[in-house]
């Protein structure tokens, strides 16, 4: 969860200089360490084109991984995307 929290700090520029690429990289590390919530955030990155090219299909993939583990925000995002 530390990587996930750091990623959000870099995404928002909260206490550190805003750096979406660094946030993305930290989210990927968090996912490799088993952090399901980071899957949701990666879905947001792909949905909104944050540090990556917007890609609706990849957003759905990441949201699906999080939703499968019970993430309610990811389930709502999947419903929204159809």
N, C-alpha and C positions, 0 to 999 in steps of 0.2 A: 504493500500500500504506500510505502514511502515514495516509490517512483511515480505512482499515480498522483499523489499529492504534489510532488515537485512539478510534474507535467502540467497540472492545472495552474500552478503558480506562474509557470513560463507562458502558458496560453493567455492568461489574463494580465500578465505584468504585475502581479501582486507581490511586491517586495523584491522583485528581480526585474531585469529588463525583459520586456516581452520578446519571446523567441519561439515561434510556432514550430520550427524544425526541431529544436531541442525538445519541445513538448511532445512532438510526435515520436521522436526517438525514445524518450522516457516511457511513453505509453507502450511501445513495442517491448521494451525490457520488462515492464510490469506484466504484460500478457504472457511472456515466456516464463515468468515466475508464478503464473497461475492466477493473476488478478482479473477476475471476471468483469469488474466495473470498468477496467481499462478497455475492454472490448466495446462497451457502450460508447466510450469517449472516442475511440477510433472510428466508430460508425459516424459520429458527429463530424469528425475531421473529413471523412470521405463525402458525407452528405453536403457539407458546406464548403468544401475546397480549402480547408485549412492546412497549409504546408504540403498539400498533395492536390493533384487534379481531382476535381469533383467527380465522383463516380457512384451513381445510385446503386449499382449492383454490388459494389464492394461495401458500401454503407450497409446494405441489407445483410450481407454476409456477417459483418461484425456485430450488427444488432442481433442477428439470429443466434450467434454464439452466446451473447450476454443474456438474451431472453431464455435460452435453453437452461440457463442456470438460475432463472427466476428474477432477472432484473426487470422491474416494472417499467422503467423509463425506456428500456430497449423494446419491450413489448408495445408500448405506446407509439414509439418511433416506427416500428414495423407496420402498425395499423395505419399510421399517417401516410406512409409511403405506398401503402397498398400492396 
